[in-house]
Amino acid sequence: MATKQPADGRQLRWNRHNEERREQILDAALETLEAAAPGVDVHVQEIAERAGLSRTVVYRHFDDRADLDRAVRAEILDRLWAALIPEVTLDGTIPEIAERIVSTYVGWTVAHPSLHRFAETDSSAGEEDPLQEGLARIAGQVADLITTAIDLLGLEPSDDERAAVDPLVFGLVGAVFAAVRRWMSRPVRTPSAPVFVSMVTESAWHLLQGFGRRLGIELDPDQRVEDLLAAAGQAT
């Protein structure tokens, strides 16, 4: 005689099924967007067909089109942040670090123009903006790196200077992302990606170099950050 499965076991299987079906729909949505030109409206029926489901089944997992769009946008940004965040480290020179982050972002947008366009579209009024949340996440990580470097170097910034790190970094990261979005939106994408990355990186370096001077340190574009920190540690 078969053992009767407990109700919670059935619920777990049902929950897992729903999660898998939701992922199936989101994957189909991203594939449909990737196949379309940037900015082209993708219909739920197209997503359902690619997922091998009906529109009715899609709407069992999402309240409405706006709910589906929010989930798709969040999934796109999760993938972008997964590519970007590992690059935010202190490995290399400051220009190399900046170039690594900018190049990764530009490379991702060039590889996924339709996903990028969809992710940057404004969400409904009054709702949280996942793009801004993601930018805040990246900027916060960069600000933490700079604050860590300041402490390891034994610098003694004023309270105002230390407090300014956060908004200055948020402004810098926001400017970089805005520049890339503007570049991506141009009918003819010029200059070329490598040239554009180089120009954005150089601009970021000059801003960071100026902030370093304000803190009393002359940053060398050819000095690796880990070597700078190691030398500072030996001097203390």
Secondary structure, 3 states (H helix, E strand, C coil): CCCCCCHHHHHHHHHHHHHHHHHHHHHHHHHHHHHCCCCCCCCHHHHHHHHCCCHHHHHHHCCCHHHHHHHHHHHHHHHHHHHHHHHCCCCCEHHHHHHHHHHHHHHHHHHCHHHHHHHHCCCCCCCCCHHHHHHHHHHHHHHHHHHHHHHHCCCCCCHHHHHHHHHHHHHHHHHHHHHHHHHHHCCCCCCCHHHHHHHHHHHHHHHHHHHHHHCCCCCCCCCEHHHHHHHHHHHC
